[in-house]
């Protein structure tokens, strides 16, 4: 059962919950899921006296495998504005704050160590994500492999110790503590949750991160050292973030269309979600359609798919999903001159591309008339996510 109070969606699962309000949780209560109606009335009463305080929802016991100790985003709508738009749901994540909630049904920024983020905000990752849910556990992992995708992006495999497992939701990020750097960096997990929980002990679980070169980001700079110096090093990580699949406040069995919109390294959380969807295909609602719109800087001929972040993986995942991928390549100014169209040879198939930005019309055409049963995830730089959220939620576009 789902209750909504002043734009704050809360999904009540079977179990016993704990609620804390205020900076020191001075006002708290416990309740069972069946008392959801009572809880919402209490929440409405608390909203007025404590508008500046975050709300904490801790799962004491539940049959649903969600990370415990999750924190509901702040009710201060100037910094955390969760909402459900008419007819469809927009989940937006912008690169401004490294995986934190912003504006959208759910918003959070891109995590990959990008220098542009550091140039906009000098706050540390911990400061930018102070109101985000975090798992209390700190895990030890080992850098086992580094793949140089191109001149600006590396993909890291972090092995989890033997017999160890880690639970996370697709789309979440890691606090990454690296040697000699006092504060952790924040980087999105690009692997699916199943990779961290292998079915048998013959293989260690692992996490994967795609990290962009960013000399001004201390943690990213450390990870961009000579691979020979850091492979085998131990790191400590903690899971966090609320930009996730499945949507926390939506019944998955009512969704008929999922639309992912990725700009550059904004593909990082979305490829984890796509992997999870492909793995769980037999249990997904009949007829569920997944559409993926991916925009990146045009690398120019010969356009090696292996150097285009997660393009080959995305194409391969659609072998197990109903839907498809649309690729957009942009130039220095956003749109390539001449509106070129062509193909990229990828995994034995030709992937069509258009040399322009993704437009609102592209998304509207995919959503079609059945918007009420669709969810949209947007992840990219702030200007991109702001644009799509503003346009898709405006009445003039029929959002």
PyMOL commands that set and color helices and strands:
alter all, ss='L'
color gray80, all
select helices_A, chain A and resi 33-49+95-97+115-120+125-128+193-196+218-223+227-230+252-254+264-279+281-283+305-307+311-320+337-339+360-367+371-373+382-393+395-397
alter helices_A, ss='H'
color red, helices_A
select strands_A, chain A and resi 2-5+8-11+15-21+27-32+55-62+71-72+81-82+88-94+103-104+106-107+139-148+153-160+173-177+185-188+206-212+234-240+257-263+289-297+323-330+341-346+349-354+374-380
alter strands_A, ss='S'
color yellow, strands_A
deselect
rebuild
show_as cartoon
